[in-house]
């Protein structure tokens, strides 16, 4: 699957967003979406598609769709977009810009549990934009645009509370965390990282624990 700003008819961009699927060597486009799809994941034989859309294949499905028994349906009520769906340590997470899911306050990270979405710690930033999540040395680590409590953008979950990776997370008012990858036992973070702001690297940094 391929997601992003795939537009079939540039004359009607708001009616023509699609995602694409590769089948038998050929790409096919989905039915129209009401804005972009950003992420696709298969979890327990269910396909999840998340993004900024407000309709999905003509159906009133907002931000997250799942395919169950060959039929697309809504999968939770998110008040803002989903940047990434990710399976971490056998569990499904939704990461995004939302602050409310199924009527419950929640900042940017939820986990699927028993058919419901549950809060994962309390990201107390005013406008969280979570983009990635990994498990490193037994702890969840999240990155994105997440300024709060004097630190920002890359955090780890310790005893149910989010705290910075490093003394402050990322330095610089215009910085932001991007993709997270574990390689040879170290954690790598890409993103809008400026070395002149006091960070260890420019665009890419490594954390050794």
C-alpha positions as CSV (number, residue, x, y, z in Angstrom):
1,X,0.0,0.0,0.0
2,X,1.0,3.6,-0.7
3,X,-0.5,6.6,1.1
4,X,0.0,10.4,0.8
5,X,-1.3,13.1,-1.5
6,X,-2.3,10.8,-4.4
7,X,-4.7,12.8,-6.5
8,X,-6.4,11.3,-9.6
9,X,-8.0,14.5,-10.9
10,X,-6.1,17.7,-10.2
11,X,-9.2,19.6,-11.3
12,X,-11.1,18.3,-8.2
13,X,-8.4,17.7,-5.6
14,X,-10.7,17.6,-2.6
15,X,-12.8,14.9,-4.2
16,X,-9.9,12.9,-5.7
17,X,-7.6,11.9,-2.9
18,X,-6.8,8.2,-3.0
19,X,-4.5,5.5,-1.6
20,X,-2.9,2.9,-3.9
21,X,-2.5,-0.8,-3.6
22,X,-0.1,-3.1,-5.5
23,X,-1.7,-6.3,-6.7
24,X,-0.2,-8.8,-9.0
25,X,2.4,-6.3,-10.1
26,X,0.0,-3.5,-10.8
27,X,-1.0,-0.4,-8.9
28,X,-4.7,0.3,-8.4
29,X,-6.3,3.4,-6.8
30,X,-8.8,3.3,-4.0
31,X,-12.2,4.9,-4.1
32,X,-12.2,8.7,-3.4
33,X,-11.2,9.9,0.1
34,X,-12.2,13.2,1.7
35,X,-8.6,14.3,2.2
36,X,-5.4,12.3,2.4
37,X,-4.7,8.9,3.9
38,X,-1.3,8.9,5.7
39,X,-0.8,5.4,7.2
40,X,-1.8,1.7,6.6
41,X,-1.2,-1.3,8.8
42,X,-2.4,-4.8,9.0
43,X,-3.1,-6.1,12.5
44,X,-4.7,-9.4,13.4
45,X,-5.9,-9.8,9.8
46,X,-7.7,-6.4,9.9
47,X,-6.5,-3.6,7.6
48,X,-6.4,-0.1,9.2
49,X,-6.1,3.1,7.2
50,X,-5.6,6.4,9.0
51,X,-5.2,10.0,8.0
52,X,-6.9,13.4,7.6
53,X,-9.9,12.2,5.6
54,X,-13.5,13.0,6.6
55,X,-15.0,10.5,4.1
56,X,-13.7,7.1,3.0
57,X,-14.9,5.6,-0.2
58,X,-18.1,7.6,0.0
59,X,-18.8,6.6,3.6
60,X,-18.9,9.0,6.5
61,X,-15.7,7.6,8.1
62,X,-13.5,10.2,9.7
63,X,-9.7,9.8,10.3
64,X,-9.6,6.0,10.8
65,X,-11.1,3.1,8.7
66,X,-10.8,-0.6,9.2
67,X,-11.8,-3.4,6.9
68,X,-13.8,-6.2,8.7
69,X,-15.2,-9.1,6.8
70,X,-14.6,-7.3,3.5
71,X,-16.4,-4.2,4.6
72,X,-14.9,-0.8,5.5
73,X,-16.2,0.7,8.7
74,X,-15.3,3.4,11.3
75,X,-12.9,2.5,14.0
76,X,-13.2,5.0,16.8
77,X,-14.2,8.7,16.9
78,X,-11.0,10.8,16.6
79,X,-11.3,14.6,16.7
80,X,-8.2,15.2,14.6
81,X,-5.9,13.4,12.1
82,X,-3.9,10.2,12.5
83,X,-0.3,10.4,11.4
84,X,0.7,6.8,11.9
85,X,-0.7,3.4,12.8
86,X,2.0,1.2,14.3
87,X,2.3,-2.3,15.9
88,X,4.8,-2.2,18.8
89,X,5.5,-5.3,20.8
90,X,2.4,-7.0,19.5
91,X,0.1,-4.1,20.3
92,X,-1.6,-1.6,17.9
93,X,-1.1,2.1,18.5
94,X,-2.6,5.2,16.8
95,X,-0.4,8.3,16.7
96,X,-1.6,11.7,15.6
97,X,-2.8,15.2,16.3
98,X,-6.0,14.3,18.2
99,X,-6.9,15.4,21.7
100,X,-10.1,13.4,22.1
101,X,-10.9,9.8,21.2
102,X,-14.4,8.3,21.7
103,X,-15.3,11.2,24.0
104,X,-12.3,10.8,26.2
105,X,-9.5,13.4,26.5
106,X,-6.3,12.0,25.0
107,X,-3.2,13.6,23.6
108,X,-1.8,12.0,20.5
109,X,-1.3,8.4,21.5
110,X,-3.8,5.6,22.1
111,X,-3.6,1.8,22.1
112,X,-6.1,-0.8,20.9
113,X,-7.4,-3.0,23.8
114,X,-10.4,-5.3,23.6
115,X,-12.0,-3.4,20.8
116,X,-11.6,0.0,22.4
117,X,-8.9,2.7,22.4
118,X,-7.2,3.4,25.7
119,X,-4.9,6.3,26.8
120,X,-1.2,5.6,27.0
121,X,0.2,8.0,29.6
122,X,-0.7,11.7,29.7
123,X,1.0,13.8,27.1
124,X,0.0,17.2,28.6
125,X,1.2,19.3,25.7
126,X,-1.4,21.7,24.3
127,X,-1.0,20.7,20.7
128,X,0.6,17.3,20.4
129,X,1.5,16.0,16.9
130,X,2.9,12.5,17.5
131,X,4.6,10.9,14.6
132,X,6.4,7.7,15.6
133,X,6.7,5.2,18.4
134,X,9.2,2.4,19.3
135,X,10.1,0.3,22.3
136,X,13.6,0.8,23.4
137,X,15.2,-0.9,26.5
138,X,11.7,-1.9,27.7
139,X,10.2,1.6,27.5
140,X,8.0,3.2,24.9
141,X,9.7,6.2,23.1
142,X,7.6,8.7,21.1
143,X,8.6,11.5,18.8
144,X,6.9,14.4,17.1
145,X,6.0,17.9,17.9
146,X,5.3,17.8,21.6
147,X,6.4,20.8,23.7
148,X,5.4,20.6,27.4
149,X,6.7,20.8,31.0
150,X,9.9,22.5,29.8
151,X,11.0,19.8,27.4
152,X,10.0,18.8,23.9
153,X,9.6,16.4,21.0
154,X,11.1,13.1,22.1
155,X,9.8,11.4,25.2
156,X,9.8,8.0,27.0
157,X,7.2,6.4,29.2
158,X,8.5,5.7,32.7
159,X,6.1,4.3,35.3
160,X,3.1,5.6,33.4
161,X,4.4,9.1,32.9
162,X,6.1,10.7,29.9
163,X,9.5,12.3,30.4
164,X,12.2,13.5,28.1
165,X,14.8,11.3,26.5
166,X,17.9,13.2,27.7
167,X,17.8,16.2,29.9
168,X,15.3,18.2,27.8
169,X,14.5,16.2,24.7
170,X,15.3,18.4,21.7
171,X,16.6,22.0,21.9
172,X,15.4,24.8,19.7
173,X,12.1,26.4,19.2
174,X,11.7,25.3,15.6
175,X,12.8,21.7,16.0
176,X,10.7,18.5,15.9
177,X,11.1,14.8,16.2
178,X,10.7,12.5,13.2
179,X,11.3,8.8,12.5
180,X,12.6,6.5,15.3
181,X,14.7,3.4,14.5
182,X,16.6,0.9,16.7
183,X,19.9,-0.2,15.1
184,X,22.6,-2.3,16.8
185,X,21.1,-1.6,20.2
186,X,21.1,2.2,19.9
187,X,18.1,4.5,19.2
188,X,18.2,6.8,16.2
189,X,16.1,9.9,15.8
190,X,15.6,11.8,12.6
191,X,13.7,15.1,12.2
192,X,14.0,18.8,12.1
193,X,17.0,18.8,14.4
194,X,19.3,21.8,14.4
195,X,22.8,21.3,15.8
196,X,23.2,25.1,16.3
197,X,20.4,25.0,18.9
198,X,22.5,22.8,21.1
199,X,21.5,19.3,19.9
200,X,24.1,16.6,19.4
201,X,23.4,16.3,15.7
202,X,21.9,18.0,12.7
203,X,18.9,16.1,11.2
204,X,19.9,12.8,12.8
205,X,21.0,11.8,16.4
206,X,21.8,8.6,18.2
207,X,20.9,7.8,21.8
208,X,22.8,5.0,23.5
209,X,20.7,4.7,26.6
